[in-house]
Amino acid sequence: MRFKTDENISKSAADALRAAGHDVAEALSEGLGGAEDPKLLSVCVTEARVFITLDKGLGDIRAYQPSQYPGIIVLRLRDQRVQSLVAL
C-alpha cells in the first residue's frame, strides 16, 4: 500500500510500515510540517496515498468524505508513545 504519515506519526512507525513492504512518504520529510489538513489531503489525492494520522478531526466524514480520498486512517491509542504506535 501507499501511505503518507502525518507529522504526528513517528519516523520509527513509518519505518515499521516500510519494513512490512509498504511505500511510505512522511509529511515532515517533504516539508509539509504544519501544513493545513486540506493541503495534506490534496497531496495524498495527487499521490494516491492513504493518509495516517493521530488527528481525530480528520475522522469527521462530514468534512472529509471518504469517497474523495484514497483513504484516511485515524489512529486513536490510549498510549500514544512511540513504542505503542510502532507496536500497533
C-alpha positions, -999 to +999 in steps of 0.1 A: +000+000+000+010+036-005+009+057+027+017+092+038+023+097+075+013+129+093+038+149+113+024+133+145+034+098+134+069+089+144+097+081+119+101+047+136+064+039+129+069+049+092+100+027+092+079-002+106+054+002+077+083+002+052+097-030+068+063-046+062+067-038+025+047-006+022+056+026+002+056+053+029+061+090+024+065+113+055+049+147+056+077+161+077+105+150+053+086+165+024+084+200+040+047+196+049+051+200+087+025+224+099+005+222+066-033+226+069-053+193+066-068+202+032-033+207+018-020+174+032-050+155+018-047+172-016-012+159-018-024+124-008-050+125-036-024+136-061+000+108-050-027+082-045-017+077-008-036+068+023-031+093+050-022+081+085-026+105+114-034+108+151-056+139+144-091+129+153-105+159+134-097+140+102-122+113+112-151+136+106-167+121+075-189+152+071-158+173+065-137+146+048-160+124+028-144+090+023-153+089-014-130+119-021-097+104-007-076+072-013-081+067+025-077+084+059-066+063+089-071+080+122-053+061+150-067+065+184-044+049+210-048+053+248-010+053+250+005+074+221+041+068+230+063+059+200+067+023+213+029+018+213+025+033+179+052+011+164+037-020+181+003-012+166 
